[in-house]
């Protein structure tokens, strides 16, 4: 039986990734400092794992994660307060498929899309 999924995304710098997810997105650090080539960040019940890829070209990175939320307006507002850049095509809106969504890029251009069902 499947119980959870934890995506793995590439990162060039563990410190930069950790700082972005903590300070900008409100995630917490999870794990051990013993592995400087790996990082786990968590917010609420969502964990994202990162693996070191120092030669990553961010403009050629296609890493993507879709994260469901039940408080999209509050989440979006909190990110705006923290001055998080929203993807140019990712402003909060109701999509034709019935989801209210927004999207952003992390420092390595991993695309994070946040969505909530819209009545």
N, CA, C and O of each residue as an XYZ file, in Angstrom:
476
protein
N       0.838     -1.172      0.000
C       0.000      0.000      0.000
C       0.892      1.247      0.000
O       1.821      1.340      0.802
N       0.619      2.191     -0.881
C       1.374      3.449     -0.946
C       0.867      4.403      0.131
O      -0.338      4.495      0.368
N       1.775      5.101      0.772
C       1.349      6.003      1.848
C       1.818      7.443      1.691
O       1.218      8.338      2.284
N       2.863      7.701      0.918
C       3.369      9.070      0.760
C       4.321      9.105     -0.422
O       4.786      8.073     -0.906
N       4.594     10.315     -0.870
C       5.600     10.520     -1.912
C       6.463     11.709     -1.501
O       5.960     12.720     -1.011
N       7.754     11.572     -1.707
C       8.699     12.631     -1.382
C       9.584     12.850     -2.600
O      10.529     12.093     -2.823
N       9.291     13.876     -3.390
C      10.075     14.095     -4.609
C      11.524     14.432     -4.302
O      11.842     14.990     -3.252
N      12.398     14.082     -5.245
C      13.824     14.428     -5.177
C      14.109     15.393     -6.314
O      13.821     15.108     -7.477
N      14.676     16.532     -5.967
C      14.989     17.563     -6.947
C      16.481     17.877     -6.904
O      17.120     17.707     -5.865
N      17.040     18.331     -8.019
C      18.458     18.688     -8.032
C      18.712     20.050     -7.381
O      17.858     20.936     -7.398
N      19.893     20.188     -6.815
C      20.328     21.469     -6.240
C      21.814     21.644     -6.524
O      22.573     20.676     -6.550
N      22.210     22.877     -6.735
C      23.635     23.171     -6.916
C      24.315     23.447     -5.591
O      25.467     23.060     -5.392
N      23.620     24.110     -4.684
C      24.199     24.507     -3.402
C      23.245     24.147     -2.273
O      22.113     24.628     -2.219
N      23.711     23.310     -1.393
C      22.892     22.896     -0.254
C      22.525     24.097      0.612
O      21.377     24.224      1.039
N      23.489     24.979      0.876
C      23.239     26.143      1.732
C      22.221     27.091      1.111
O      21.307     27.560      1.790
N      22.377     27.370     -0.168
C      21.448     28.271     -0.859
C      20.042     27.685     -0.902
O      19.061     28.396     -0.683
N      19.946     26.398     -1.183
C      18.640     25.737     -1.235
C      17.983     25.752      0.137
O      16.803     26.079      0.266
N      18.743     25.402      1.144
C      18.185     25.394      2.504
C      17.698     26.786      2.905
O      16.602     26.931      3.446
N      18.498     27.789      2.643
C      18.119     29.163      3.005
C      16.842     29.593      2.290
O      15.957     30.182      2.909
N      16.738     29.306      0.995
C      15.546     29.682      0.230
C      14.302     29.001      0.798
O      13.291     29.661      1.037
N      14.368     27.702      1.013
C      13.190     26.970      1.483
C      12.814     27.350      2.909
O      11.630     27.365      3.246
N      13.795     27.656      3.752
C      13.499     28.077      5.125
C      12.966     29.508      5.170
O      11.879     29.761      5.690
N      13.740     30.434      4.622
C      13.410     31.848      4.784
C      12.308     32.331      3.863
O      11.503     33.177      4.252
N      12.259     31.814      2.663
C      11.258     32.273      1.699
C       9.971     31.454      1.745
O       8.876     32.012      1.674
N      10.101     30.122      1.865
C       8.921     29.263      1.748
C       8.415     28.710      3.080
O       7.364     28.069      3.117
N       9.141     28.944      4.168
C       8.671     28.512      5.474
C       8.838     27.034      5.769
O       8.158     26.497      6.644
N       9.730     26.369      5.055
C      10.018     24.961      5.320
C      11.007     24.863      6.479
O      11.671     25.839      6.828
N      11.094     23.686      7.062
C      12.059     23.401      8.121
C      13.051     22.360      7.634
O      12.729     21.515      6.798
N      14.244     22.434      8.163
C      15.289     21.467      7.837
C      15.002     20.148      8.544
O      14.646     20.136      9.723
N      15.156     19.045      7.828
C      14.973     17.704      8.388
C      16.221     16.902      8.038
O      16.712     16.984      6.912
N      16.726     16.149      8.966
C      17.826     15.257      8.620
C      19.110     15.562      9.350
O      19.136     16.280     10.349
N      20.162     14.998      8.825
C      21.471     15.040      9.454
C      22.435     15.885      8.638
O      22.341     15.942      7.412
N      23.347     16.528      9.313
C      24.391     17.294      8.632
C      25.516     16.399      8.127
O      26.488     16.892      7.555
N      25.398     15.107      8.330
C      26.446     14.166      7.926
C      26.567     14.015      6.414
O      27.599     13.563      5.917
N      25.535     14.385      5.689
C      25.524     14.191      4.236
C      25.368     15.547      3.553
O      24.247     15.999      3.319
N      26.482     16.195      3.236
C      26.412     17.537      2.664
C      26.013     17.536      1.191
O      25.937     18.602      0.581
N      25.760     16.375      0.609
C      25.331     16.270     -0.782
C      23.835     15.984     -0.879
O      23.322     15.741     -1.971
N      23.131     16.011      0.255
C      21.713     15.672      0.300
C      21.028     16.596      1.298
O      21.635     17.021      2.281
N      19.766     16.904      1.040
C      19.021     17.826      1.895
C      17.566     17.407      1.919
O      17.007     17.018      0.893
N      16.952     17.485      3.086
C      15.517     17.224      3.213
C      14.890     18.433      3.900
O      15.339     18.861      4.963
N      13.841     18.979      3.272
C      13.108     20.112      3.822
C      11.644     19.696      3.970
O      11.126     18.910      3.176
N      10.980     20.240      5.008
C       9.591     19.855      5.253
C       8.770     21.057      5.691
O       9.233     21.913      6.445
N       7.537     21.095      5.195
C       6.543     22.055      5.669
C       5.238     21.299      5.799
O       4.766     20.683      4.842
N       4.661     21.347      6.981
C       3.464     20.569      7.291
C       3.753     19.102      6.976
O       4.711     18.546      7.514
N       2.964     18.467      6.133
C       3.164     17.051      5.821
C       3.950     16.828      4.532
O       4.081     15.690      4.081
N       4.471     17.889      3.937
C       5.174     17.788      2.657
C       6.679     17.827      2.876
O       7.210     18.758      3.482
N       7.353     16.807      2.376
C       8.818     16.766      2.373
C       9.308     16.842      0.937
O       8.738     16.224      0.037
N      10.372     17.607      0.736
C      11.064     17.628     -0.545
C      12.515     17.275     -0.266
O      13.158     17.862      0.604
N      13.016     16.312     -1.014
C      14.412     15.889     -0.898
C      15.206     16.512     -2.044
O      14.687     16.687     -3.147
N      16.441     16.837     -1.778
C      17.318     17.438     -2.791
C      18.621     16.668     -2.844
O      19.160     16.262     -1.814
N      19.121     16.470     -4.049
C      20.415     15.828     -4.237
C      21.349     16.814     -4.927
O      20.919     17.619     -5.753
N      22.618     16.742     -4.582
C      23.601     17.658     -5.145
C      23.852     17.366     -6.616
O      24.081     16.223     -7.012
N      23.805     18.422     -7.412
C      24.110     18.356     -8.839
C      24.801     19.666     -9.174
O      24.188     20.587     -9.714
N      26.094     19.739     -8.844
C      26.849     20.989     -8.965
C      26.914     21.526    -10.392
O      27.015     22.737    -10.586
N      26.859     20.648    -11.394
C      26.953     21.077    -12.787
C      25.591     21.383    -13.414
O      25.494     21.576    -14.626
N      24.560     21.428    -12.605
C      23.215     21.710    -13.112
C      23.165     23.080    -13.780
O      23.619     24.073    -13.211
N      22.622     23.127    -14.970
C      22.334     24.394    -15.640
C      20.871     24.717    -15.323
O      19.976     24.067    -15.862
N      20.608     25.707    -14.462
C      19.236     25.989    -14.058
C      18.291     26.247    -15.236
O      17.103     25.934    -15.160
N      18.813     26.808    -16.307
C      17.947     27.108    -17.451
C      17.590     25.857    -18.260
O      16.756     25.915    -19.163
N      18.222     24.735    -17.933
C      17.899     23.470    -18.591
C      17.281     22.474    -17.612
O      17.121     21.298    -17.938
N      16.938     22.939    -16.424
C      16.370     22.068    -15.400
C      14.857     21.972    -15.584
O      14.167     22.986    -15.687
N      14.359     20.749    -15.623
C      12.926     20.518    -15.783
C      12.301     19.917    -14.527
O      11.213     19.345    -14.589
N      12.987     20.044    -13.378
C      12.431     19.531    -12.128
C      11.131     20.246    -11.795
O      11.056     21.474    -11.846
N      10.104     19.467    -11.450
C       8.790     20.039    -11.152
C       8.101     19.239    -10.053
O       8.234     18.017     -9.976
N       7.368     19.946     -9.212
C       6.571     19.313     -8.169
C       5.235     20.044     -8.097
O       5.182     21.272     -8.160
N       4.164     19.277     -7.965
C       2.833     19.850     -7.746
C       2.466     19.568     -6.296
O       2.436     18.413     -5.873
N       2.189     20.622     -5.536
C       1.897     20.505     -4.106
C       0.465     20.972     -3.854
O       0.109     22.109     -4.163
N      -0.336     20.096     -3.301
C      -1.718     20.452     -2.965
C      -1.753     21.133     -1.599
O      -0.988     20.804     -0.693
N      -2.661     22.085     -1.490
C      -2.870     22.811     -0.248
C      -4.375     22.977     -0.030
O      -5.162     22.872     -0.971
N      -4.762     23.233      1.204
C      -6.165     23.530      1.484
C      -6.337     24.978      1.943
O      -7.417     25.372      2.383
N      -5.269     25.762      1.837
C      -5.306     27.183      2.217
C      -4.478     28.000      1.229
O      -3.526     28.677      1.617
N      -4.841     27.934     -0.031
C      -3.992     28.540     -1.067
C      -3.917     30.058     -0.947
O      -2.862     30.644     -1.188
N      -5.012     30.695     -0.580
C      -4.992     32.170     -0.445
C      -4.019     32.600      0.653
O      -3.241     33.535      0.465
N      -4.064     31.920      1.798
C      -3.171     32.251      2.904
C      -1.719     31.968      2.539
O      -0.832     32.762      2.851
N      -1.477     30.844      1.883
C      -0.114     30.503      1.468
C       0.423     31.546      0.504
O       1.542     32.031      0.667
N      -0.368     31.889     -0.493
C       0.040     32.888     -1.482
C       0.336     34.229     -0.790
O       1.342     34.877     -1.080
N      -0.545     34.629      0.119
C      -0.353     35.889      0.849
C       0.919     35.885      1.672
O       1.631     36.888      1.713
N       1.216     34.772      2.329
C       2.433     34.700      3.143
C       3.685     34.782      2.274
O       4.686     35.371      2.681
N       3.632     34.194      1.082
C       4.782     34.280      0.179
C       4.939     35.700     -0.368
O       6.060     36.170     -0.564
N       3.833     36.372     -0.609
C       3.903     37.767     -1.063
C       4.535     38.644      0.023
O       5.344     39.523     -0.275
N       4.161     38.399      1.286
C       4.751     39.150      2.400
C       6.258     38.930      2.488
O       6.999     39.841      2.858
N       6.711     37.728      2.149
C       8.144     37.418      2.179
C       8.856     37.838      0.893
O      10.055     37.610      0.733
N       8.108     38.448     -0.010
C       8.654     38.945     -1.284
C       9.222     37.814     -2.150
O      10.257     37.974     -2.797
N       8.530     36.670     -2.152
C       8.914     35.549     -2.994
C       8.462     35.848     -4.422
O       7.318     36.244     -4.646
N       9.353     35.659     -5.375
C       9.020     35.889     -6.776
C       8.140     34.755     -7.292
O       8.484     33.579     -7.175
N       7.023     35.123     -7.852
C       6.111     34.170     -8.473
C       6.521     34.035     -9.936
O       6.953     35.007    -10.556
N       6.388     32.845    -10.479
C       6.728     32.606    -11.890
C       5.949     33.593    -12.763
O       4.781     33.864    -12.484
N       6.572     34.132    -13.811
C       5.874     35.105    -14.672
C       4.539     34.596    -15.225
O       3.624     35.389    -15.449
N       4.419     33.304    -15.443
C       3.159     32.733    -15.928
C       2.410     32.003    -14.819
O       1.518     31.201    -15.096
N       2.770     32.277    -13.562
C       2.237     31.469    -12.474
C       1.466     32.217    -11.410
O       1.388     31.749    -10.274
N       0.890     33.369    -11.738
C       0.119     34.109    -10.741
C      -1.079     33.286    -10.275
O      -1.574     32.425    -11.003
N      -1.534     33.559     -9.068
C      -2.682     32.859     -8.506
C      -3.904     33.079     -9.387
O      -4.322     34.209     -9.639
N      -4.466     31.958     -9.850
C      -5.645     32.039    -10.711
C      -6.366     30.697    -10.738
O      -5.806     29.662    -10.376
N      -7.607     30.740    -11.169
C      -8.375     29.512    -11.356
C      -8.108     29.029    -12.773
O      -8.329     29.750    -13.746
N      -7.633     27.808    -12.867
C      -7.282     27.213    -14.157
C      -8.522     26.589    -14.803
O      -9.489     26.275    -14.108
N      -8.502     26.407    -16.126
C      -9.655     25.805    -16.817
C     -10.016     24.414    -16.290
O     -11.157     23.979    -16.442
N      -9.070     23.718    -15.679
C      -9.340     22.369    -15.165
C      -9.875     22.386    -13.741
O      -9.994     21.333    -13.113
N     -10.204     23.582    -13.215
C     -10.886     23.685    -11.936
C     -10.006     23.776    -10.709
O     -10.499     23.647     -9.589
N      -8.715     23.996    -10.892
C      -7.802     24.151     -9.762
C      -7.427     25.623     -9.620
O      -7.236     26.321    -10.616
N      -7.324     26.086     -8.384
C      -6.766     27.406     -8.116
C      -5.287     27.169     -7.872
O      -4.922     26.402     -6.981
N      -4.424     27.822     -8.658
C      -2.997     27.514     -8.634
C      -2.128     28.757     -8.725
O      -2.556     29.815     -9.184
N      -0.884     28.589     -8.269
C       0.193     29.527     -8.559
C       1.485     28.739     -8.600
O       1.540     27.607     -8.120
N       2.529     29.331     -9.171
C       3.793     28.615     -9.336
C       4.970     29.557     -9.111
O       4.865     30.771     -9.284
N       6.093     28.959     -8.719
C       7.328     29.715     -8.531
C       8.511     28.823     -8.857
O       8.390     27.602     -8.946
N       9.653     29.460     -9.032
C      10.905     28.740     -9.288
C      11.820     28.900     -8.086
O      11.924     29.985     -7.514
N      12.485     27.808     -7.705
C      13.485     27.907     -6.644
C      14.817     28.343     -7.265
O      14.871     28.549     -8.477
N      15.879     28.490     -6.492
C      17.153     28.982     -7.042
C      17.740     28.126     -8.165
O      18.560     28.608     -8.945
N      17.323     26.851     -8.254
C      17.822     25.975     -9.310
C      16.806     25.772    -10.434
O      16.965     24.897    -11.285
N      15.766     26.593    -10.418
C      14.694     26.572    -11.413
C      13.853     25.305    -11.357
O      13.282     24.894    -12.367
N      13.772     24.679    -10.177
C      12.777     23.649     -9.974
C      11.440     24.370     -9.878
O      11.301     25.319     -9.106
N      10.460     23.930    -10.652
C       9.148     24.567    -10.667
C       8.278     23.970     -9.575
O       8.043     22.762     -9.555
N       7.796     24.816     -8.661
C       6.878     24.396     -7.611
C       5.518     24.993     -7.936
O       5.359     26.213     -7.966
N       4.540     24.132     -8.180
C       3.175     24.583     -8.421
C       2.339     24.190     -7.220
O       2.370     23.041     -6.778
N       1.591     25.151     -6.693
C       0.730     24.926     -5.549
C      -0.701     24.988     -6.047
O      -1.057     25.895     -6.800
N      -1.531     24.031     -5.637
C      -2.890     23.993     -6.138
C      -3.899     23.563     -5.085
O      -3.593     22.839     -4.138
N      -5.127     24.050     -5.299
C      -6.253     23.697     -4.440
C      -7.484     23.549     -5.312
O      -7.699     24.337     -6.233
N      -8.291     22.541     -5.024
C      -9.543     22.371     -5.766
C     -10.414     23.598     -5.578
O     -10.489     24.166     -4.489
N     -11.065     23.994     -6.649
C     -11.935     25.171     -6.605
C     -13.368     24.706     -6.872
O     -13.633     24.007     -7.851
N     -14.276     25.099     -6.000
C     -15.677     24.645     -6.168
C     -16.312     25.071     -7.462
O     -17.474     24.753     -7.714
